[in-house]
């Protein structure tokens, strides 16, 4: 027996883009820190310290999301991650990707997938 119910109301939830970016930064740092082939390298140790600092800073955060303190804590944690990963905003990423039409026909390097 099929029953149908009308949709009376719906809540739209937007993702906090800075919070999501912090999550991705933290995952990247954890992968760098726990890489078995480079566990004693300098970048691995810096990534591990950055992970620890982010966890400590975010754990000490106390406040309500309505007064902007959560956004401030997320931005401070992203600055900690940028000390290892570098700037990851749109302008910095755009500076890394340069298209040169003169060498495009000669390009032979392709990378697909993940390791």
N, CA, C and O of each residue as an XYZ file, in Angstrom:
460
protein
N       0.839     -1.178      0.000
C       0.000      0.000      0.000
C       0.888      1.247      0.000
O       1.724      1.409      0.889
N       0.718      2.104     -0.963
C       1.511      3.311     -1.093
C       0.843      4.460     -0.355
O      -0.365      4.676     -0.459
N       1.662      5.189      0.392
C       1.166      6.378      1.081
C       2.009      7.566      0.629
O       3.222      7.445      0.451
N       1.384      8.671      0.453
C       2.063      9.879      0.026
C       1.880     10.943      1.099
O       0.793     11.111      1.652
N       2.969     11.659      1.381
C       2.921     12.721      2.371
C       3.382     14.016      1.708
O       4.370     14.011      0.973
N       2.699     15.103      1.947
C       3.123     16.370      1.332
C       4.326     16.956      2.078
O       4.450     16.820      3.296
N       5.191     17.600      1.326
C       6.322     18.301      1.918
C       5.861     19.695      2.315
O       5.519     20.514      1.461
N       5.853     19.953      3.601
C       5.357     21.221      4.103
C       6.476     22.246      4.217
O       6.297     23.409      3.856
N       7.609     21.824      4.709
C       8.728     22.758      4.838
C      10.041     22.001      4.660
O      10.107     20.787      4.859
N      11.067     22.727      4.290
C      12.397     22.138      4.109
C      13.434     23.152      4.567
O      13.288     24.353      4.340
N      14.467     22.662      5.207
C      15.567     23.517      5.643
C      16.735     23.338      4.689
O      17.121     22.215      4.366
N      17.286     24.444      4.248
C      18.475     24.413      3.406
C      19.686     24.631      4.298
O      19.726     25.581      5.080
N      20.653     23.768      4.184
C      21.866     23.858      4.983
C      23.029     24.090      4.041
O      23.253     23.314      3.112
N      23.762     25.151      4.282
C      24.920     25.476      3.461
C      26.185     25.033      4.177
O      26.296     25.150      5.397
N      27.117     24.534      3.421
C      28.386     24.091      3.980
C      29.249     25.314      4.275
O      29.323     26.239      3.466
N      29.891     25.313      5.420
C      30.858     26.351      5.747
C      32.106     26.072      4.917
O      32.837     25.122      5.198
N      32.354     26.886      3.906
C      33.432     26.603      2.962
C      34.811     26.660      3.635
O      35.685     25.856      3.311
N      35.007     27.582      4.547
C      36.290     27.648      5.247
C      36.471     26.440      6.157
O      37.578     25.916      6.281
N      35.395     25.998      6.791
C      35.464     24.803      7.627
C      35.764     23.564      6.798
O      36.545     22.708      7.214
N      35.156     23.470      5.645
C      35.415     22.341      4.741
C      36.856     22.390      4.233
O      37.513     21.354      4.124
N      37.346     23.587      3.923
C      38.731     23.724      3.473
C      39.697     23.332      4.589
O      40.734     22.723      4.325
N      39.364     23.678      5.834
C      40.201     23.273      6.964
C      40.215     21.758      7.107
O      41.256     21.172      7.406
N      39.076     21.124      6.897
C      39.018     19.661      6.969
C      39.930     19.030      5.904
O      40.656     18.078      6.188
N      39.884     19.561      4.697
C      40.736     19.034      3.627
C      42.210     19.300      3.902
O      43.058     18.451      3.626
N      42.519     20.478      4.445
C      43.897     20.782      4.817
C      44.385     19.802      5.878
O      45.502     19.291      5.797
N      43.542     19.546      6.872
C      43.921     18.652      7.963
C      44.135     17.229      7.449
O      45.066     16.548      7.877
N      43.276     16.781      6.534
C      43.456     15.454      5.956
C      44.766     15.372      5.176
O      45.473     14.367      5.252
N      45.086     16.413      4.437
C      46.347     16.432      3.683
C      47.542     16.393      4.619
O      48.506     15.668      4.372
N      47.482     17.173      5.697
C      48.575     17.183      6.657
C      48.735     15.820      7.328
O      49.857     15.361      7.541
N      47.623     15.177      7.659
C      47.689     13.844      8.280
C      48.308     12.836      7.324
O      49.094     11.988      7.746
N      47.968     12.918      6.054
C      48.548     11.995      5.079
C      50.048     12.232      4.923
O      50.819     11.284      4.776
N      50.453     13.484      4.956
C      51.884     13.786      4.878
C      52.587     13.290      6.133
O      53.676     12.722      6.050
N      51.978     13.497      7.289
C      52.611     13.123      8.556
C      52.725     11.617      8.723
O      53.692     11.138      9.317
N      51.768     10.867      8.218
C      51.745      9.424      8.452
C      52.223      8.616      7.253
O      51.973      7.412      7.181
N      52.900      9.251      6.323
C      53.446      8.528      5.181
C      54.571      7.622      5.680
O      55.512      8.097      6.316
N      54.481      6.340      5.400
C      55.462      5.385      5.919
C      56.841      5.559      5.304
O      57.844      5.247      5.945
N      56.907      6.047      4.085
C      58.202      6.204      3.427
C      58.939      7.460      3.880
O      60.159      7.544      3.736
N      58.231      8.417      4.415
C      58.863      9.682      4.795
C      58.536     10.063      6.229
O      58.390     11.246      6.536
N      58.419      9.074      7.114
C      57.994      9.382      8.480
C      59.045     10.154      9.269
O      58.715     10.787     10.271
N      60.298     10.113      8.838
C      61.336     10.848      9.556
C      61.795     12.097      8.806
O      62.748     12.752      9.228
N      61.134     12.431      7.709
C      61.552     13.609      6.942
C      61.106     14.887      7.647
O      60.236     14.867      8.517
N      61.713     15.976      7.256
C      61.390     17.265      7.870
C      59.967     17.698      7.592
O      59.291     18.207      8.487
N      59.496     17.506      6.364
C      58.134     17.920      6.021
C      57.114     17.086      6.781
O      56.054     17.588      7.156
N      57.429     15.810      7.011
C      56.526     14.946      7.763
C      56.425     15.412      9.216
O      55.336     15.431      9.790
N      57.544     15.781      9.798
C      57.539     16.260     11.184
C      56.825     17.606     11.304
O      56.106     17.847     12.274
N      57.026     18.481     10.315
C      56.321     19.770     10.326
C      54.810     19.566     10.187
O      54.023     20.255     10.835
N      54.412     18.614      9.337
C      52.987     18.332      9.160
C      52.387     17.764     10.435
O      51.265     18.118     10.800
N      53.118     16.887     11.118
C      52.628     16.327     12.373
C      52.463     17.410     13.434
O      51.475     17.412     14.169
N      53.420     18.327     13.520
C      53.308     19.431     14.481
C      52.141     20.342     14.128
O      51.421     20.801     15.015
N      51.950     20.607     12.834
C      50.822     21.448     12.416
C      49.501     20.777     12.772
O      48.571     21.449     13.218
N      49.404     19.460     12.583
C      48.180     18.733     12.973
C      47.930     18.875     14.461
O      46.805     19.132     14.891
N      48.978     18.708     15.238
C      48.849     18.837     16.692
C      48.435     20.251     17.092
O      47.576     20.433     17.955
N      49.048     21.246     16.461
C      48.699     22.639     16.775
C      47.253     22.954     16.396
O      46.557     23.655     17.131
N      46.803     22.444     15.262
C      45.421     22.679     14.841
C      44.457     22.043     15.831
O      43.469     22.661     16.227
N      44.744     20.813     16.229
C      43.877     20.128     17.206
C      43.837     20.887     18.527
O      42.768     21.078     19.106
N      45.004     21.320     19.004
C      45.044     22.053     20.274
C      44.325     23.387     20.175
O      43.587     23.765     21.084
N      44.534     24.097     19.083
C      43.900     25.413     18.933
C      42.377     25.278     18.814
O      41.631     26.054     19.410
N      41.938     24.312     18.059
C      40.499     24.160     17.866
C      39.834     23.597     19.117
O      38.676     23.918     19.384
N      40.529     22.771     19.891
C      39.970     22.228     21.128
C      39.816     23.318     22.174
O      38.846     23.322     22.932
N      40.774     24.249     22.219
C      40.693     25.336     23.201
C      39.633     26.364     22.865
O      39.264     27.183     23.707
N      39.139     26.324     21.632
C      38.140     27.300     21.220
C      36.865     27.094     22.027
O      36.347     25.981     22.115
N      36.377     28.153     22.599
C      35.110     28.129     23.328
C      34.311     29.331     22.861
O      34.830     30.446     22.806
N      33.078     29.112     22.533
C      32.269     30.233     22.091
C      31.094     29.762     21.277
O      30.844     28.566     21.131
N      30.388     30.719     20.759
C      29.200     30.436     19.988
C      29.444     30.839     18.545
O      30.138     31.817     18.268
N      28.870     30.078     17.633
C      29.074     30.342     16.208
C      28.439     31.655     15.774
O      28.794     32.191     14.724
N      27.523     32.173     16.548
C      26.804     33.378     16.132
C      27.626     34.654     16.298
O      27.351     35.648     15.625
N      28.620     34.650     17.174
C      29.387     35.876     17.374
C      30.648     35.946     16.508
O      31.423     36.895     16.623
N      30.857     34.956     15.650
C      31.981     34.980     14.732
C      33.247     34.358     15.267
O      34.255     34.318     14.562
N      33.226     33.871     16.494
C      34.446     33.292     17.054
C      34.804     31.966     16.400
O      35.982     31.617     16.325
N      33.815     31.224     15.927
C      34.101     29.976     15.227
C      34.820     30.258     13.908
O      35.779     29.569     13.562
N      34.362     31.260     13.182
C      35.018     31.626     11.921
C      36.455     32.080     12.171
O      37.358     31.762     11.397
N      36.658     32.825     13.257
C      38.000     33.285     13.596
C      38.903     32.102     13.936
O      40.060     32.066     13.518
N      38.385     31.140     14.688
C      39.176     29.955     15.047
C      39.519     29.135     13.806
O      40.633     28.624     13.691
N      38.583     29.006     12.889
C      38.835     28.255     11.658
C      39.904     28.954     10.822
O      40.787     28.292     10.277
N      39.839     30.277     10.714
C      40.853     31.012      9.945
C      42.231     30.899     10.583
O      43.232     30.790      9.875
N      42.294     30.924     11.910
C      43.580     30.769     12.581
C      44.146     29.365     12.364
O      45.354     29.199     12.198
N      43.276     28.363     12.366
C      43.723     26.995     12.108
C      44.182     26.837     10.661
O      45.130     26.100     10.389
N      43.522     27.516      9.739
C      43.953     27.456      8.337
C      45.310     28.123      8.161
O      46.102     27.690      7.323
N      45.594     29.171      8.936
C      46.915     29.802      8.871
C      47.997     28.849      9.359
O      49.113     28.851      8.840
N      47.665     28.028     10.368
C      48.613     27.024     10.843
C      48.887     26.015      9.733
O      50.036     25.634      9.504
N      47.831     25.583      9.042
C      48.028     24.603      7.964
C      48.797     25.205      6.795
O      49.534     24.496      6.110
N      48.632     26.505      6.559
C      49.340     27.152      5.456
C      50.830     27.288      5.735
O      51.614     27.503      4.810
N      51.233     27.165      7.001
C      52.660     27.208      7.305
C      53.386     26.000      6.715
O      54.592     26.061      6.478
N      52.660     24.901      6.477
C      53.247     23.705      5.871
C      52.842     23.587      4.405
O      53.687     23.348      3.543
N      51.559     23.752      4.124
C      51.044     23.523      2.777
C      51.227     24.712      1.845
O      51.201     24.549      0.625
N      51.407     25.886      2.393
C      51.476     27.088      1.573
C      50.076     27.646      1.339
O      49.081     27.078      1.788
N      50.022     28.765      0.631
C      48.722     29.385      0.352
C      47.933     28.508     -0.599
O      48.475     27.992     -1.576
N      46.648     28.340     -0.311
C      45.803     27.501     -1.152
C      44.567     28.247     -1.640
O      43.561     27.619     -1.970
N      44.626     29.575     -1.692
C      43.481     30.317     -2.212
C      43.510     30.287     -3.738
O      44.463     29.783     -4.334
N      42.480     30.819     -4.362
C      42.342     30.732     -5.819
C      43.468     31.443     -6.556
O      43.923     30.963     -7.594
N      43.925     32.579     -6.035
C      44.997     33.306     -6.720
C      46.306     32.539     -6.668
O      47.030     32.487     -7.662
N      46.624     31.937     -5.513
C      47.882     31.190     -5.389
C      47.865     29.951     -6.275
O      48.879     29.621     -6.891
N      46.735     29.265     -6.349
C      46.633     28.088     -7.198
C      46.692     28.509     -8.666
O      47.283     27.811     -9.490
N      46.084     29.644     -8.992
C      46.148     30.154    -10.358
C      47.564     30.500    -10.784
O      47.909     30.370    -11.959
N      48.397     30.944     -9.828
C      49.792     31.243    -10.146
C      50.590     29.976    -10.447
O      51.584     30.025    -11.171
N      50.159     28.841     -9.894
C      50.869     27.583    -10.136
C      50.566     26.998    -11.508
O      51.398     26.297    -12.084
N      49.403     27.277    -12.023
C      49.010     26.707    -13.307
C      49.166     27.758    -14.390
O      48.443     28.754    -14.416
N      50.090     27.530    -15.257
C      50.377     28.463    -16.347
C      50.228     27.701    -17.659
O      50.793     26.619    -17.821
N      49.479     28.257    -18.580
C      49.287     27.628    -19.883
C      50.118     28.375    -20.909
O      49.963     29.583    -21.091
N      50.992     27.656    -21.571
C      51.829     28.231    -22.607
C      51.439     27.560    -23.925
O      51.702     26.373    -24.113
N      50.825     28.295    -24.822
C      50.336     27.724    -26.080
C      51.471     27.263    -26.981
O      51.267     26.381    -27.814
N      52.674     27.840    -26.836
C      53.792     27.459    -27.693
C      54.287     26.043    -27.410
O      54.693     25.332    -28.329
N      54.253     25.630    -26.136
C      54.779     24.299    -25.811
C      53.675     23.260    -25.655
O      53.970     22.102    -25.360
N      52.428     23.635    -25.841
C      51.332     22.678    -25.673
C      51.401     21.494    -26.634
O      51.147     20.371    -26.199
N      51.732     21.675    -27.920
C      51.811     20.499    -28.802
C      52.920     19.521    -28.416
O      52.825     18.332    -28.721
N      53.969     20.004    -27.750
C      55.087     19.155    -27.377
C      54.916     18.497    -26.010
O      55.756     17.693    -25.607
N      53.855     18.822    -25.301
C      53.672     18.291    -23.946
C      53.427     16.791    -23.998
O      52.583     16.319    -24.760
N      54.167     16.045    -23.185
C      54.072     14.589    -23.175
C      53.734     14.040    -21.791
O      53.613     12.824    -21.638
N      53.580     14.874    -20.799
C      53.375     14.438    -19.423
C      51.897     14.401    -19.094
O      51.189     15.392    -19.273
N      51.426     13.247    -18.609
C      50.036     13.081    -18.200
C      50.017     12.445    -16.817
O      50.839     11.581    -16.514
N      49.089     12.870    -15.989
C      48.945     12.265    -14.664
C      47.448     12.067    -14.404
O      46.675     13.025    -14.395
N      47.064     10.827    -14.195
C      45.665     10.501    -13.952
C      45.604      9.564    -12.762
O      46.408      8.638    -12.654
N      44.660      9.799    -11.875
C      44.471      8.910    -10.733
C      45.179      9.437     -9.507
O      45.547     10.610     -9.441
N      45.363      8.573     -8.549
C      46.045      8.941     -7.322
C      46.922      7.781     -6.876
O      46.736      6.650     -7.325
N      47.852      8.049     -6.015
C      48.813      7.016     -5.613
C      48.293      6.210     -4.510
O      48.969      5.293     -4.043
